Amino acid sequence: MTNNHIDYIEFKAPDLDAVKGFYSESFGWTFTDYGPTYTAFSDSGLFGGFELSEDPIVNGALAVLYHNDLDFIQNKIESAGGMIVKPIFSFPGGRRFHFTDPAGNELAVWSDK
């Protein structure tokens, strides 16, 4: 894991079983479920996952960057004009937050620290 590199990509899906079947059958991806609302994929060239969501999918991809110091990088993002849209929260394996860039694109930063 390298600071400031895209480390993970996340998509939304209304039906996790259907999306897992599609990507498994089409591309040979493998999946690990983390509860009933999240599944991670591997064997795709980049790690990522699908979050169960009933929201309309407008831009279904969420690029997730890695940084070992979330407080530091959050301050840098805010100083550079980014807006925090989801404060730091914990999940199995780490913590993360979401932000939008000046163009309105939403990204996230995670850390295992």
C-alpha positions in Angstrom: 0.0 0.0 0.0 1.4 3.4 -1.0 0.2 6.8 0.2 -1.9 8.8 -2.3 -2.3 5.9 -4.8 -5.7 4.6 -5.9 -5.9 1.4 -3.9 -9.5 0.2 -4.3 -12.6 0.8 -6.5 -16.1 0.5 -5.1 -19.4 0.1 -7.0 -23.0 0.1 -5.9 -25.5 -2.7 -6.8 -29.2 -3.4 -6.0 -28.6 -7.2 -6.1 -25.3 -8.5 -4.9 -26.0 -12.1 -5.9 -26.8 -11.1 -9.5 -23.7 -8.9 -9.8 -21.4 -11.6 -8.2 -22.8 -14.1 -10.7 -22.3 -11.8 -13.6 -18.6 -10.9 -12.9 -17.8 -14.4 -11.8 -19.2 -16.0 -14.9 -18.0 -13.3 -17.3 -14.5 -12.6 -16.0 -13.7 -15.2 -13.4 -13.6 -12.8 -10.4 -13.9 -14.2 -6.9 -15.8 -12.7 -4.1 -15.6 -12.4 -0.3 -18.8 -11.4 1.5 -18.6 -9.0 4.5 -22.0 -9.2 5.9 -25.3 -9.0 3.9 -24.6 -5.6 2.3 -21.0 -5.8 1.0 -18.9 -8.1 -1.1 -15.3 -7.6 -2.1 -13.8 -8.9 -5.4 -10.4 -10.1 -6.4 -8.7 -11.6 -9.5 -9.7 -8.4 -11.4 -6.3 -6.6 -11.6 -7.4 -4.2 -8.8 -9.1 -4.9 -5.6 -12.7 -3.6 -5.1 -16.1 -4.3 -3.9 -19.9 -3.9 -4.3 -22.1 -2.2 -1.8 -25.8 -3.1 -1.7 -27.8 0.0 -2.4 -31.3 0.8 -3.4 -30.3 4.4 -4.5 -30.4 5.1 -8.2 -26.9 4.5 -9.6 -25.7 7.7 -11.3 -22.0 7.3 -11.0 -21.5 3.8 -9.7 -17.8 3.9 -9.1 -16.0 5.2 -6.0 -12.2 5.4 -6.3 -10.6 4.7 -2.9 -7.1 6.1 -2.2 -4.9 4.8 0.6 -3.1 7.0 3.2 -1.6 5.9 6.5 -2.6 9.1 8.3 -6.3 10.0 7.7 -6.2 13.1 9.8 -3.2 14.5 8.0 -4.6 13.8 4.5 -8.1 15.0 5.4 -6.6 18.4 6.5 -4.6 18.6 3.2 -7.8 17.8 1.2 -9.7 20.5 3.0 -6.9 23.0 2.6 -6.8 22.4 -1.1 -10.5 23.0 -1.6 -12.0 19.6 -1.1 -15.2 19.1 0.9 -15.6 16.2 3.4 -19.0 14.6 2.7 -18.7 11.5 5.0 -16.5 12.0 8.1 -14.1 9.3 9.2 -15.8 6.0 10.1 -14.6 2.5 11.0 -15.3 -0.7 9.0 -13.9 -4.2 9.3 -10.2 -3.8 8.4 -9.8 0.0 8.9 -11.2 3.4 8.7 -12.1 5.9 5.9 -13.8 9.1 4.9 -15.3 10.5 1.7 -14.7 13.8 0.0 -15.6 15.7 -3.1 -13.0 17.5 -5.2 -13.7 21.0 -6.6 -15.4 19.4 -9.7 -17.8 17.5 -7.5 -16.3 14.0 -7.9 -16.7 11.9 -4.8 -13.7 9.8 -3.7 -12.6 8.2 -0.5 -9.4 7.7 1.5 -8.9 4.6 3.7 -6.3 3.5 6.2 -5.6 0.3 8.0 -4.1 2.3 10.9 
